[in-house]
């Protein structure tokens, strides 16, 4: 079983990295657990959005998962800030 072409352990590691990068860029103050969650959920959400729009831009593999996780996590942080205001 895999997530976007990477295994579950790799998804957790790459998701954590993507979430951490998003935390640095968006200047949010989340912990390591939230970084992992944001990276994984961000990748899943962005992949769903891209598939719904028929845009399979990033492909499959760990680099694609990192890119989609990073962008998705940034979008989730942005959306969370909008809701809190």
C-alpha positions as CSV (number, residue, x, y, z in Angstrom):
1,X,0.0,0.0,0.0
2,X,1.4,3.4,-0.9
3,X,0.5,7.0,-0.9
4,X,1.2,8.8,-4.2
5,X,3.8,6.3,-5.1
6,X,5.7,6.3,-1.8
7,X,5.3,4.0,1.1
8,X,3.6,5.0,4.4
9,X,6.9,5.4,6.3
10,X,8.3,7.5,3.5
11,X,5.0,9.5,3.4
12,X,5.4,10.4,7.1
13,X,9.1,11.4,6.6
14,X,8.5,13.4,3.4
15,X,5.2,14.9,4.9
16,X,7.2,16.0,7.9
17,X,9.8,17.7,5.7
18,X,7.1,19.3,3.5
19,X,5.3,20.5,6.6
20,X,8.5,21.9,8.2
21,X,9.3,23.7,4.9
22,X,5.8,25.2,4.8
23,X,6.2,26.2,8.5
24,X,9.4,28.1,7.7
25,X,8.0,29.8,4.6
26,X,4.6,30.7,6.1
27,X,6.2,31.6,9.4
28,X,3.7,29.6,11.4
29,X,4.6,28.2,14.8
30,X,3.6,24.5,14.7
31,X,5.2,21.5,16.3
32,X,6.7,18.4,14.6
33,X,3.5,16.5,14.8
34,X,1.5,19.2,13.1
35,X,4.2,19.5,10.5
36,X,3.8,15.9,9.6
37,X,0.0,16.2,9.5
38,X,0.1,19.3,7.4
39,X,2.5,17.8,4.9
40,X,0.6,14.5,4.5
41,X,-2.9,16.1,4.5
42,X,-1.7,18.9,2.3
43,X,-0.3,16.4,-0.3
44,X,-3.6,14.4,-0.2
45,X,-5.8,17.5,-0.5
46,X,-3.7,19.1,-3.3
47,X,-3.6,15.8,-5.2
48,X,-7.4,15.6,-4.9
49,X,-7.8,19.1,-6.2
50,X,-5.4,18.5,-9.1
51,X,-7.2,15.3,-10.1
52,X,-10.6,17.0,-9.9
53,X,-9.3,19.7,-12.3
54,X,-7.7,17.1,-14.5
55,X,-4.2,18.5,-13.8
56,X,-1.8,15.7,-13.0
57,X,1.1,18.1,-12.9
58,X,3.5,16.7,-10.4
59,X,3.5,12.9,-11.1
60,X,4.4,10.1,-8.8
61,X,7.3,9.6,-6.4
62,X,9.0,11.3,-3.4
63,X,9.8,14.5,-5.2
64,X,6.2,14.9,-6.4
65,X,5.0,14.1,-2.9
66,X,7.3,16.7,-1.4
67,X,6.2,19.4,-3.8
68,X,2.5,18.7,-3.4
69,X,2.9,18.3,0.4
70,X,4.7,21.6,0.6
71,X,2.2,23.5,-1.5
72,X,-0.8,21.8,0.1
73,X,0.6,22.5,3.6
74,X,1.1,26.2,2.7
75,X,-2.5,26.3,1.4
76,X,-3.8,24.7,4.7
77,X,-1.8,27.2,6.8
78,X,-3.3,30.0,4.7
79,X,-6.8,28.7,5.0
80,X,-6.4,28.2,8.8
81,X,-5.3,31.8,9.1
82,X,-8.4,32.9,7.2
83,X,-10.7,30.9,9.5
84,X,-9.1,32.3,12.7
85,X,-9.6,35.9,11.6
